[in-house]
Amino acid sequence: MKQKMNYQETVEWMFNQLPMYQHQGASAYKKDLTNTLLLSNYLGNPEKKIKCIHVGGTNGKGSTSHLLASVLQEAGYKVGLYTSPHLKDFRERIKINGVEISKTFVTEFIDEHIDFFKTNNLSFFEMTVGLALDYFAKENVAIAIIEVGMGGRLDATNIITPLVSVITNIGLDHTQFLGNTLESIATEKAGIIKNSIPVVIGEYNSETKPVFQNKANSTDSAIYYAADLIEETYPSDLLGDYQLHNKRTVIQTLTVLQNQNEFKIPEAALQNGFLNVSKNTGLQGRWQQLNDFPKVICDTAHNKHGLEITLHQVKNTTFDRLHIVLGVLNDKDLDEILPLFPKNAIYYFCKPAIPRGLETSILAEKGHYYNLIGEAFNSVSAAYAAALESATKRDFIYIGGSTFVVAEIL
């Protein structure tokens, strides 16, 4: 009789199956839904047993998904939430009303279906999507918020038929898979727009709007541009400047949802949902304050579109001196992002502890080329410790460049 794996062994086994994109990069990306459809069929099509909202986009899809979940929880519904990547523990990806999936459910799901996974060579992400949908169906959630992993058209989550599709915005990210123009990336993201299913667009520009409009016309889908329709929002515990767009997107999405007469969302649920996102859902790493004196902020922004807004907010913060703990992944276009960083800061260059982390020496050398002056450290924690040691109470420490840098600090 084979020995059952414990939770840690189970998760490690999953990470090693057609390895996790976050760790491995290009070799783990599969441009195909065949396996996901095969898995769904094998599991009894759990996606057909649940109501969903599908959330895609370049930046803000995680915050948008958590905001939606928080409001719907406040309205009294049992809400499934599927997001990626996780910061500390795999189970952060799959939650119901803010509570992570149990270790037991994860290990038993893999144990029960492992032969199928092996036979069909399923990837980490395909298995995880199957696990989430199976869990939400078995737990009979009222609604599930499903965040796209990467792209949209060929993403494993794109087997669902949602009540409403959401696309937050389009920026140049994952260009090696999605194309290197805003139109080509918008085309991939617009792949989540389904026949006669309404779609909410958070932000658009002259290059992306025609792509969304044409796709919506071809699928006979009502399309809503949140930036044009929503002016007032609500105060929130998510404090990043970039949350304004996400909040408008969420209000428009919930309006569309209510107009379908399936869900009732009272004003109090909107107010409390916006104020209590972190408490209700466990969201971390979005302009998150870790210390008061010196003020320490970490943020997962990692591409040009996200960093522009976050670094503008850094610039508008009051401080004596600015310290920046910076690490990135090896697929980042440094010539695109490093010029965004302020030159009047002290830098602490580091490498996230995953195979895709960019070597500290390369980052420091390139940083110096752009007049970002500082020292190289052999770990994220050493860089942060050095920043804390040299900062005074009136200084400001910003930690970022990659989700994985933030994960190590948290």
N, C-alpha and C positions, 0 to 999 in steps of 0.2 A: 504493500500500500504506500502511495507516495506521501511524503511529508508535506503538510500544509505550510504555506508561507505565512509569516506574521505580517503586520501592516507595513513595516519598514521594508521588508524583503519584497512585498507585493509592489510597492511604489517604485522601488529600484528596478524591478523586473519591467514594469511599464515604461519607465524612462528609457530603458535600453531597447525597446522594440521600435524599429525604424526611428531612431532616436528623436527625442523631443526637439522640435524646431528651435526653441529658445536656447538650448545648450549647443546644438550641433550646427544649426544654420541650414544652408541650401540642401544638403543631402537628405534632410528629413522632410522636405516639402513635397507633398503629393498633389499633382494637378488633376484630380479625378474624384468623382463621387461614387464610383462603382463600389468600393469597399464599404463606404458608409451605408449605402442603400442595402447592400448584402447583409451587413450587421443589423440594420434596423428590421429587415424582413425576418431575420433569424430570431430577434428579440420580440417579435410580434408587433412591430410598428408602434412603439411607445409614443412617438411624436404625434400620432393621430388621436391619442387619448387625452392630450392636454392642449389648453389654449396658451398662445405664446405672443410675445412681442419680440421681434428680431432687430438687434441693434448692431449696425456696422458703421464704418467711417475710419479715418486715419487717426484722429485724436479725439479724446473725450468720450469714447464709447463705454469705457469702464465707469466713469463718473455718471454718465447718463443712465446706464443700466442700474447702478446703485440708487440713484435718485428715484427712478421709476419704482423700484422695489420698495423703497422706504415709504413712499406715498401710498402705494397699494396696501402695504402692511398696516399703515395708520388707518386706512379705510376698512380694515377688518378682514382682509383676504389672506388666504394661505398662499404665499408667494415663493416660487422657486427662482433661484438666481444662478445662472451659469456664466462665469467670466474666466478670462485668462490674460496673462499668466498669473501664477500665485507668487506671493512674496516670501512666505516662510514655509508653509505646509500645503501640499497638494490639495487638501480638503477645502481650502479657501475657495477653490473654483466652483464648488457645488454646495449651495446653501438653501435652506428653507426658513423663511422668516429670520434670517440672520444667523441661524445655527448651522454649522458645518455638517456635512454628511458624516456618518459614523465610520470609524476605522473598520468596524465589523462589516458594514455593508460593502465597503470597497474591497476588502479581502475576499469576502464570500462571492461577490460578483465576478472577480477575476478568477477565483478558484473554480467556479462553476463553468465558466466559458473559456477557460484558457486553451483548451484543445482547438476550439474554433478560431481563436485569435492567432494561434500558431499556424494552423493550416492555411489561413487566408492572409497571413503576413500583415496583420493590421498594425497601423502606426499608433503611437502614444495618443495623438490627438483624436483619432477615430475611436479608439477604445473609450476615451474620456467622454466624448460626446454621447456615445452609446450608454455609458454608465449614468450620465446626468439625466438623459431622457427616460431611461428605465426607472431611475430613482423617483423622478418627479411624477411619472405615471403611477407607480406603486403607492406613492405617498398622497396621490390624489390632490395635487395642488390646484388651486382655483385658476392660477395663471403662472406662467414661467417667463422670466426675462432671459433671453438667450443672446449672449454677445458673440459676434463673429470673431473667429481666431485671426485670420488674415485674409484680406481681399473680400470675397463675398460669393461670387459666382461659383467657384469651385471649393469653397470652404466646407468642411464636414458638417457644419451647422445648417447648411443650406438645403437640408431635406425637410425642414419644417415649413408649414403653411401658417403664417402668423395672422393675428387679427389686424396688425399694423406693422409695417416695416419702417425702420428709422435709419437715416444716414447722417451722421453728425457733421462731417466735413471731409474734404479731400486735401491731402498734402503729399509731398514726395517722400515716401517711405516704402521699404521693401521693393525698391525699383527693379531688383534683379528678378523678381517674380511677377510683378504687377504692371511693368512697363515704366518708362521714364518720362512720361508726360502726364499732366493732370487729367487730360481726356482719357488716356488709356487706363489710369488708375480708377477714375470715376466709372468707367465702363465695367471694370471688375466689381467695384463696390455696388453698382446699380444692379448687379446680378441677383441681389436679394429681393428685388421688386417682383412681386408675383401677380398673376392674373386677377384683376378686380380687387386687389388688396391695397388699401390706401398706404401712401408713403409720406413720411415727414422728413424734410431736408433741413438740417440745422444751419449750415452755412454753405454758400455757393459763390462762384464768381463767373465771369463771362465764358470761361473755358468749360466749367463743369455743368452749368445750368442746362445748356442744350442737351447734354448727355442724359441727365435725369429726366428732362421733359420728354425727350424722344422715347426713352424706355417706358415711362409712365403712359405715354400715348399708345405705345404698342401693346401694353398689357391691360389697357383700359382701367388704369389705377388713378384714383383721385390723388393729387399731389399738393402738399402743403409746405410752403417755405416759411419756417418758424421765424426767421429773422425779420420777415416782412409783416408777420401777423401778430406777434406777441411783443408788447412794449413793457408792461409791468411784470415783475417777477416777485419772488418772496425771499426774505433773508434766509441764509443757509449756514450750516456749520462747515460747508466746503468753501474755503476762503480764497482760493486762487482766482485771479481776475478772469481767467479763461472760463470759469464756471458760468458766467453770464450767458454765453451761447448755449451751454448745456441746459441751463435752467429754462430758457425759452423753448428749447427743443422738447423738453419733458412736458411743459405745460401744454404745448400744441399736441403732443402725442396723447396725453391724457384726455384732452378735449375730443380728439378723434375717437378714442376708446369709449368715452361716455356717450357720444353720439350714436354709437352702435347699440346702445341700450343694454349692454351686457354687464357693465360695471358702474356702480354709483360711487363717486368720489366727492364727499362733502368738502367744503372750504377748509374746515379744521384739519382734515387729513392732508390737504395740500400744505398748509402752513406748518403743521407738525412734522410731516414727512420731509420737508426741505430743511427744517431745523435740526433733525435728528438722524441724518444719513449714517454717520459713523456708528452711532449707538444701535440703530436698527439693523444695519447690514454688515458692520465690521470693516468698512472701507478704510484703507490706510494709504499713505504715501502721496496724497494730493495736497500740496502746500501745507504739509503737516508740521506743526511746531513741536519740537522735541525739548526745547529749553528756553528759559526766559532771559537770563543774564549770563553769558551773551545769548541773544536770540538765535536759535538754530532752527532752520527750516529745511525739510527734505521734500523733493518733488520728483516724480517719475517721468517728467517730460524728457524726451530723448531724440526728437527730430526737429528740423528747422521750425516748422509751424508751431509746435508746442513750446520750444525753447524761447522763441521770440517773445511770446506773451509772458512767460514765466520770468525771463531775465529783465523785461520791462518792469515787472512788479518788484524785482530785487532792487533795481535802480531807484525806484520810488520809495524804498524803505529808508528810514533814518538810522544812521549808524556812524561810528567813528571810523572803523576800518572794516573792509569786506574780506572774508576768507571763503574760498571756494574749494570744496572737496569734489574732485572730478574724476570720473572713470567712464569709459564707453566700451561698446562692443566693436569687434574688429571689422564689421561690415559698414560702419558709419563713414560718411563722407566728411572727413575732418575739415576740408576746405570750405564746406558749406556751413558747418555748425560753429567751428572755433571763432570765426570773426564776430559772432553774435555775443561772445562773452566779454565782460568789461575788463579793461586793461589796468584799472586802478585797484585790482584785488590781489591778494596773496593766494597762490594756488598750491594745492596739495594733490598731486596727480597719483592715481592708483588704478589697480586692475580688478574688476569684479572676478570673484573666484569661480569662474566657469570656463570651459574650453574656448568659448567665443569671446572672452574678455580680451581687449586690446592690450598688448604689452605696455607697461608703464613708461618705459624708456622711449617708445615711439610717440606716445601721447605727449610726454614732457617736451620732447624735441620739437614736435609740431606746434605745441603750445608756445614755446619760446619764439618760433618763427612768427607767430602772430602777437608777440609781445605779452603773452600770458606767462608771467614769471613766478616760479615756485619750485618746490622740491618734489622728487619722485619717492613714493613709499611702496613697500612690498605688499601691503594689504590695505583694504578699505578701512579697517578698524585702526590701523597704525596712522593712516592719513587723518582720520577724524580725531584721534587722540592728540595728534600734533596740533591740529587746528584749535582744539579746546584749550590746549596748554598755552598757546601764544595769544589767544584772544582775551581782551579785557571785557568787563561787564557791558560796555557800551558798543561792543563790536557785533557783527552779524556774520553767521556762518551759514552758507548755502551748500547743500549736499545734493548732487544729481549727476545727470549725464546718461543714466541708465536705470531702468527698473531694478537691475540686480545690485547696483551700488546701494540704492535705498533699502532693498531687502536685507542686505548685510548689516546695515545700521539698525534697522528695526529688530 
